[in-house]
Amino acid sequence: MILNKIKRTAICVSLLAAVSCTDNFEDINANPGGYTDTELEQDINHVKTLFTPMFNNVFILNPEWQYQLQQGLQGDIWSGYMATGTGFASGSNNTTYNLIDGWNGFAWGAGYSSIMANALKIEKRAKTQFPEFYYVSLILKVEAMHRVTDTYGPIVYSKFGTTDAIIGYDSQEEVYNQMFNELDLAVADLKARVKANEKSRFIGTDITSYGGDYKQWIKFANSLRLRMAMHIVKVNPTLAKTQAEKAVSHEFGVMTTKEDVCKITSPIFKNPINTISGAWKDIRMSADMESIMGGYNDPRITKYFNTSVEFPGQYKGIRTGIEIAAKADHEDFSAIGKIVDTKELVFMTTAEVYFLRAEGALRGWNMGGAAKDLYEAGITNSFEQHGFGASSVAYVGDNTSMAKDYVDPKSAVNNGIAVNKVTIAWDAAATNEVKLQKIITQKWIANFPEGQEAWTEYRRTGYPKLFPVLKNTSGGKITTEFGVRRVNFPQSEKDGNPGGLATGIAKLGGPDNGGTRLWWDTTGPNF
């Protein structure tokens, strides 16, 4: 479905190209509908219209095949959420750890051409005259670009928009520090507006569930801070604790109710997974999801997935990294379900925030509650989010159910003994490692189908434990034991910004391949 489209399609993904684009941004989207600049400025439309491409490209909503390359055949697969029975590139591709160069530029390209470029334009047009738009754009930029740095590692951030011949990269540590500062600025400005009872001018522009409410954007910013703080807990535990406690102790705090879930509602596009799984049959339930959710008898499975066409009444997943003889062998296994049959796409769940706080409390941080209570609140909130609130009590108390073995009815060689062997109920006597495995496993379930963050947390913690690939075509660059740790830098940077790319590789600290760990992805223990 995608390979011919890649060959036919050119996108502006190199930093030199992106900066070139920003140089004439005043001519891009400046005259939609034939309106004059003066007419646009009267209603701040010269600023407001720039948010649409930012909202629509945190995940690429359209065309769907670009989402498939931005995330679908990356984080969604490597997180253990989804699998494919399609043998792309003769069966040697991302799923078998042979990272295809033609696929790796789409997360990068969306980040720069749609997020960074428009954020820079908003800064130039709004920072002085309409600062509230600038500060909201900072939060949206952090939401999008922390995903990009968590995919590649070092990226261009502070130098974006310069006209330097060599556009240098920031280390991931430098990017994170700048993002924490940007969240500081945004939260301070928006808090002052809330305290002054200022009417939001973001109403009508905001396509999230927040409807322009500055207080909700502050909660989201604080929750993002908490997520990013937890990412760095192993490499800089002192900063992680400081940032996490800052988020939770803020006057407006973090997300706590199902109404706080941050999601966008597209006026046009459904979740692209709906097409990729439904019409194209390229994506199916993973063996890991079948093993864990099936073993737990988790009722959310009925919303996340459809039962198999070939095996009626059963939820059947595909194991990632297998030999694929023909797409028809597994295409009638479980498709992604009602959760993607919608124009709503979730940026962050309240359940995730409770699980982040639970881990923080487990580490002895002040998270406003005990680890057990926050863990159970995360489960309960996820059940409520998906309409299963009444079922959460029995689920939370289940101290016997565990992941089940995986059986591929088409090929026994793909079978696997269950690997993520933890129960659901909190066990005060368990080790911190077991408690963390429970927390991350439940966060993994609750965050579906957002595989990028699930892949990040899997790399950071090693949880949930996933079935290893059976076919590794990386040529030794990526180990079967640890899986893909990052995506190599795109060809567009090699062609358009080779000097800058050299600075990025130097700050990466290893070869530019999928086996090199990111800054926060250390080999040390979780505790």
Protein Blocks (a to p, Z undefined) as FASTA:
>chain_A
ZZmmmmmpccdfbfklmmmmmmmmmmgoklgghiafklmmmnommmmmmmmmmmmmmpaf
bdfklmmmmmmmmmmmmnomaccfbdghhhpafknopacfklmmmmmmmmmmmmmmmmmm
mmmmmmmmmmmlmmmmmmmmmmmmmmmmmmnopadfklgoiacfbdcdddfklmmmmmmm
mmmmmmmmmmmmmmnopacfkgojamcfnnopaklmmmmmmmmmmmmmmmmmmmmmmlmm
mmmmmmmmpmnlpafbfklpccdddfkbccfklmmmmmnomaccdfklmmmmmmnopakl
mmmpccdfklghiacdddehiacfbfklmmmmccddfklmccbdcfbdfklmmmmmmmmm
mnopaehiafklmmmmmmmmmmmmnopmmmmmmmmmpckbccdddddfkbmklgccdfbl
cdfbdcfkbcfklmmmmmmmmmmmmmpccfklmmmmmmmnopacddddfbdckgomacfk
lopfbdcddfklmmmmmmlmmmmmmmnopacdfkbccfklcfbdfZZ
